[in-house]
């Protein structure tokens, strides 16, 4: 299973070294915290954590213990170690950044980490940022219907919805549970 290419890892590291990347997760922190509580979680993985703003907000504002949150960010060397399974895996505005040919491997990896529940938000529109090689930072731009079909082999979809204008939503939000073998 391959989660990203060396070339893409280099691009992500460059972005993290030179810009403020990975800030949108805090928008979703209240829903992450309520999912953590609803499913009686004791551990979580911030998958694609960026600089850790979401995790810090969970610690400071929602009382989720600091040692309960593992941060995984392949673009930051000190956060690039693969995480251990956890009750909750949240992944906010990350999946659209995955290399298209590796999305199934990444979803398989995330599924292997979820003990109870996953909370994902997925961008549906072009990014306001470009990669160092000039490509739009959102490598996968697909509809909620496409994402549901992509997620279904890996997870049970508990609930989902779109955010933004009805005719042009900008985000797909979904709560999933582990698919039993």
N, C-alpha and C positions, 0 to 999 in steps of 0.2 A: 504494500500500500504506500503510495506516494502522496504527500500532502501539498507539496509545492516544489517547483524546480529551483535549482541553485540560482539561475538567472533572476527569477522572480523574488527569491529571498534577498538577493543583492539590491533589487529595486526597492523592496519594502524597507530594508535597513537604511538605504539612502533617504527615503521619505521620512522615516522616523528621526534620522539625524539632522534633517534640514527643515522640518516643518512641524506644525501642530496637527497631528494626525490621530484620529481615534477619539473624537470628543462627543459623538452623538449618543452614545449609550446612556448618558445621564438623563436624557429625555425620557427614557423608559424605566428608570430605576424604581419608581413606585410600583409599576406592574411586575418587575422582577421580584421586588420584596414581597408583594402580595402572593405571587406564585410560590415563593420560598415558604411562606407561612401556610398557604392553602395545602400544600403537599407535605407539610411537616418535615421540611428539609433540615439537615444538619451540616451539609457541605455543598459547595458549588464550584463550578469552573466558569471563569470569564473567558470564553473562547474567542480570541481576537481582542484582547484587553486593551490594546493601545497603551497609553501611559497610566492606566489604572484609575481614571476618574470615577467610573461606575463603581468599582470595588470600594474606593474610598468613601463614596457617598453612601453605600450600603452599610459600611462600618459606622460612619459618623451619624447618619440620620435615621437609620432603621435598626440599629442594634445588632446587626449580623456580625458575629465575632470575626475579627481580622483573620484569625488562623483557619477559618472555615472556607475562605475564598482562595482558590488557586487561580493565578493569572497565566494565561497562555497567549503569547504574542510572538510569532516566528520572525517578525521584523525587528525585535529587540533582543539581542543575544542573551541577556540575563533573564529573559522570560520565555525563551524558546524551548526549554525542556518540556517534553510531552507530559501533560497532566495525568493524574490518576482519576479513576471513575469517581463521580460525585452524585449526590441526590439530584441536584439541579445543574444543568448546563445551560448557560445563557449566551447568546450569540447575537449581538445587536449590530446591524449594519456591517456585516462581515461577509456573508455568503456570496453577495454579488461581486465581491473582490476576488473570489477564488478563480484560479485558472480553469476555464471551461472543461478542459479535458480531464481535470482532476476532481471535479465536483462530487462524483460518486464516491471516490476514495475519502474525501473530506467528510461527507455525510456518514459513511460507514464508520469512520473514526469517531465522530461525534456520537453516533448511536452506541458505540462501544463504551462511551464514558458515562452515559445517562443511567443512573440507578432508578430514578423516579420520574423526572420530568425535564423537558427542555422548553426554553422560551427563546424564540428567534424573531428578529425583525430583518426584513430584506428590502433593500432599496430597489425601486422599480424604474427609476429615471436615471439619465446620465448624471455623473458626479459633477461637482464644481471643481474637481481637481484632475490633473493628469499625472500619469506615471512619468518617471524620468525619461522613458523611451517615447513619450508623446501619446500613448494610448489613454483613453478615458480610464479613470481608476476603477469604475464599475465594469468589470470584464464580462459579467453576465447580466444582460438586460432582458428580462422575460416577464411574462404576465403572472399574476397570482395563480391562474389555472395551470400554467407550466410548472410553477414551483410546487403546487400541491401534488402534481403527478410525479415530480422529482423526489419529493419527501416521502410519499406513501410507501414505497418499498422498504424504507428504513425505519419509519415511525408510525405510530397511531396518531392521527391528528385529532386532538381534543377540541380545539376551537381555533378559528382564524378570522381575520378580517383585514380590510384595507383602510389606509389613512390617507387623507387628502381629498381633493375634488373628486366627485363621483365619476366624472368622465376621464379623469387623469390622475388616479391615485399615485402617491409617491412611495408608499411603504406597505408591505405585506407583513402582518404580525401573526404569529402562529404559536400555539402551545401544543406540544407533542409529548407522548409517552413512549417508552421503550416498546418495540414490537417483540412479542414473545416468539421464540423459535419454534 
